[in-house]
Amino acid sequence: MSHEIMKTADGTFAMAYREGDALPWHAGETNPQTFAARNATPEEISDAARLGYEVQLVPNCFPDGSDIPESFHISRVDNSKPWGAPSDVFGRFVAGDWQAVQNSDLLDLAAHISERHGFEIITAGALFGGAKVFVQLETGNEFSLPGNDKLVSRLLATVSHTGTESNKFVGCNTRVVCDNTVKAATGEGAGIVCHDHRVAFDHDAITAAIGLNAESFGEFAEFAAAAATRALTDAESLAYFKTVYGGREKIEDNGRVRHSIGVRKAMAAHKGREFVPVGKADAADVGLYVADRLDEIARGVATDLPSDVTAEPDEAINPGHDMESTRGTLWGAFNTVTWAADHQPIKNRGASFNIASNLLGEGTGGKLKSKAMRAARELLAA
């Protein structure tokens, strides 16, 4: 079935939506329940969406039956069975530092966002036999940038019980009622915050990382609109990236400045290219070669990055860099930094470290984004 919604033991389906909204497309087959448009409790939404189950870690065993140290599989605990008997196995191998996030944790977070930040829960459900759970919230705020680079009015939150996928918070406009619409919402590219199962599921920290509450949404929309209409020369872009990335700049004997690797990578990504230091026999020569071009840019000379040390434009590099709202603008430069922090950190220390670094705002990625925002606001105020 294309909707992949979990079917329960009593023949009902694990999906519910806000009372008064349009029927989900699969309603003829799944007969989804509704919950109150306002003031529905997490428990009431859980009952309507059939999310009242938990997951647990069960030790993996050697052939002799003894436990394998720090090795577990994830199973569903069906509370409708005697003694909460385990049923489906969702994930077979996770280490001891993996922390389960229960469906009730996700619904409590959604209620927290709803109560404090003006959002309203509109859909909830479970997919793939309960291995993945989604909750979607909506706010009345929406804003479009020039070129229809649209900001979002909805927030999708998903929790995975498989041990192979992070939990995700996605800004989107698509109404989510099934697996297909989860994929469509995730593919909008309006921003994804990831939560690793090795990091505490803290409501305040996650809400701060999302940054789409009712008050800050309006402020961010104003900033985005101003940044999208603030054109930057290449020299100004270079100065902006120098402010954000800093790093060591080496002054050669002849006075040439060799900029930090972060600045060089950002200048390439700003054009949709990847910095690839090849084409010269000596890496130091490559650095100087690029430095010459960046020096020309800083002096306002009409030039471009050297073609033999940057790859050709690639759709996977900083997607959206050439939209009307981002091409040659402060909004584009700001988004270059946020994209690079998530996808091309200067020091790549692995997925788990990068996720934690970018999620809570205290790690390298989070601090870099904050610095990029401050530098952009200072440019707008100048």
N, C-alpha and C positions, 0 to 999 in steps of 0.2 A: 504494500500500500504506500502511495506516495506521501501520505501525511505522517506515517511512522508513529502515530499516537499510541501510547500504551493501552492495551485492553486489559481490564481487571478481571479478577476471578468471577465476579457476578455479571460479567458481560457488558459493563459500562466502560466508557473511555475516559482517560485521564486528561481532560481539557475543560476549562471553563472560561467564560468571558463576562464582561461588565454588562449588567442589565440595561437594556435599551439600545445597545450597539447592534450593528448588522450581524446576521448569522454568519459564522465561519463557512467557508465554501464546502467543507466536508460534513456539514451538520446533518444531512440526510442519512449518512452512515453512522456518525459518531454520537448524535444527539447530545451535544455538550450542554452542561448545566450553566446557570448564570449565578452571579453574586451581586449584592447590592452595589449600586453605582457609587455611593458614598458610605464611608464608615463601616465597610465590611471588615471584620477582624481577620487576622492571619489564619485562625482556626477555621472560620467560615469559608475562606477562599480555599484552604487546604481540603476541606470536606467536598466542596463543589468540584474541585479539580482532581480529586482522588490522589492527593499527594501525602496521605498520612502513613507513609512507610519510612523506615530508616535504613541506613547502611552500616555495616560493621566490618572491622578487619579481623580476619581469621588466619591464624598461623599456617604457613605452608609446612609440609612435613617431608622428612626423608623417608625412603622406602621402609625403614623399620618403625615408622610412626612417630619418631621424635621430631620436635619442632626445629625448623631451620631458623637460626638466629636472625632477627630483623628482616624476615621475609614473610609477606602476608598476601592474601587475596581479599578482594572486596566482594561481599555478598549483601544482598537485600534481605532485610528482616521484615517479613510480612506479619504485621501485628494481628491480622485476622486469623492466623494459624495458632494452634496451642503453643504456649510458652514462647511466642515470637520466633517461630522456627525459621531458619534461613531458607531462602528460595534461590532466585537467579544469582549466578556469579557474574559480576560486572567487570572485574579486573583481576587478573591472576597473579601479578607480581608487582608489589610496591614495597618500598623500604619502610623502616620503622618510623622515619620522620614525616611520612605522609599523614595528613590530618583530614579526616572526613568532615565535609560540610553537609549538614543535613538539610533536607527540604525545608524544615521549620526555620533553619538559620536564614535561608534565602528569603522566605516569606516575612520573617521578622525584619530583615534589612529593607525589603520593599515597603513595609509599613513604616519604618523609620524615615525613609526618604519621603514617603507620602505625607506623613504628619508634619515633618519639619520643613519641607521644601516645596510644597505646593503641587506635587505630582499626584496622580490617581492611578491605581492599578487597573489595567484593562483586560489582560489575559493571563492565564497560567496553565501549565500542563506538563506532562511527562512524555518523553520519547524513547524509542528503542527499548521497550520493556521496563522503563524506569531508569535507564542508565544516564539519561540527561534530562534535566528539568529546566523549564524557562518560566520567567515572570516578566511581563512588560508593563511599563508605566508610561503615562502621558502627561504632558504639560501644555497649557494653552499657548506657550511662547513659540514663535517660529520666525525666522529671519532669513532672507535670501540675499546673497552677495551678487555683485554684477556678474553676468554670465551664468546665472542660475546655479552658482556654487552654494547650494542650500545648506544652512545649518539645520539642526534637528529639533523635532518636537516630541520625540519618544525615546525611551531608554529601555533596552533589552538586557536582562540579566540572565545568565545561564550558569548552571552548576553541573559539572560532570562527575559521575561516580565511577569512572573507568580506571583512573590512575594514570591515564596517558594524555590528558588534556587539562589545561588550566581552566578555571572559571572565568567567564568573560562578561564585560559590561560594554554594550555597544550603543552608540548614538545612531539613531535611524529614524526614518519616516514610515517604513513599511510596518503595517500591523501584523503581528506575529501570532499565528494560530496553529502552526504545524512545522514539520522539519523543513519543507520547501521555503516557507516564509522566514524561518530562522536563517537559512542560507542567504536569502535575498537581503535581509536586513544586515547581516554581517558583510555582505559584498558591497554595500553602499559606500564604504570607505569613509564614513563620517567620524571615525575615531574609535579605537578599541582599547580598553584598559583590561589587563589580564591580572588575575589573582592566582598565585601559586598555592597549592595545597600544603606547602611547607611554611606559609606565612599565616599568621593569625587572621581570622575572618572578622576584622574589627569594623564595626559600622561607621564610626566617625572617620577612620582612616580611608576606607573605601569611598565614602561619600566625598571626601576632600579630593581623592584621586580622580573621581568622575568629573567633578567641577561643573555639573550641569544643574545646580539647584536653581530655584526660581529667581533668586536675587542675582546670583553671579551670571546666570544666563543672559539677562538683559545687559549687564556690564560687558560681558564677553562679546555679545552681538555688536555693541557700540564700538568696541575696540576693533573687531574684525572688519566692520564697515569702513572705519577710518584707515586701517592698515591696508585694505584692499584698494584704496584710492590714493595711497601715498606711494608715488613712483620712486624707485631707487635707481640711481646710476650704478654702474658696476663698481665704481669707486666707493659709493656709499654702502653697497652690499658687502664689499670687502671690509670696510670699517666696522660694519655691524657684526660680521662673523669674528673679527678680531676681538671685539668687545665681549662677545659671548664665549668664545673658546679660549681666548688668551693663549696660554702655552708659551713655550720658549721660542723666541725669535733670535736667530743667529745673525749678527752683523758681520759681513765679510770685510776683508781688508779694503776692498774697493768701495765699501759703503752699501752694497746690496743687502737687502733684508731677506732672509730665508724664513718664511712664515711657518707656523706650527702645522703639523699634519692635520689637525682638526680644521683649521682654516682652509687648507688646500682641498680637503675632502668636501667641505661645505660648499666651496665655490663651484666645484664640479657638480655636486648633487643639485645645486640651485639651477643648473642648466639641464638636469635630467641625465647627467653622465656620472660614471664612476671613475674616481681617481685611480689610475693604474700606472704606477711608476715603472714603466718599461720603455724601451726604445733607446736607452743610453747604457753604455757599459758600466758606468759607475753611478750608484744610487745618489751620491752626493752631487754629481753633475745634474741628475734629474731634478733634485731639489733646487739647485741654482737656476736651472732652465725655467722651472715654474716660477721661481722667485722673480726672474726678469719680467715675465709676463704680468705677474701680479703687481709689480712695481709700475709697469706701464698703465695698468688699470687704475692704480691709486693716483696716478698723475693725470688721469682723464684721457689717456690715449685710446683711440678706438681700436681695440684688439680683442682677442679671444684666448681661451686657454689652449695651450699647445695640443694639437690633435694626437700626437704620438705618445702622450702621457695621460690621456683620458680616453675612455672607451666611447664608442658612438652612443648617441642617445638611446636609452633602454627604457621600455615601459615599466620595468620593475624598479627602476631607480627613481625615487621621489615622485611617484605617480601624482598627477595633478599639477606639476610644476609649471605647465604651459597653459593653464586655464586663464581666462580673461582676468580673473580676480587675483591670480598669483604671478603671472608673467611680468617680471620686472617690478614687483611691488614689495612693500614691507611685509604684507601678508604672506607672500611667497617665501620670503627669507625666513620669517618666523616658522612657517610650516616645514621648511627644509631642516631646521634644527630639531623640531619635534619628531620628524620622520627619522632622522639620523639617530637620535637618541634611542628610539625603539628598535630600529632595524640595522643600523650600522654604527654601533658604539665604537669609540676610538680604541678601547681595549675590550675585546669580546671575551668575556669570562664564562660563557655558557648560558644556556637558556634560563636556568633557575635563577642565577645571579642577576641576569638582565631584567627578568620579570620583576623580581623584588626591588631592584634598583629603580625601575621606572614607576612602580605602582604607588609607593607610599610617599614619594616626594623627598625622602631624606637621602636616597642614594645618588649616585653620580648622574643617572639619567634624569631623575626628578629635579635635582638642583640645576642641571643644565637648562631644562625647560623653564624653570622659574627665572633664571638669569636671562633667557631669551625674551621672556615676557617683559621684564623690567627694562631691558635695553630697547625694546620696541616702543614701550610707552614713553620712554625718555626721548626717542626720536620724534614721536608724534607731538610731544609737548614743546620741542625745541622751536 
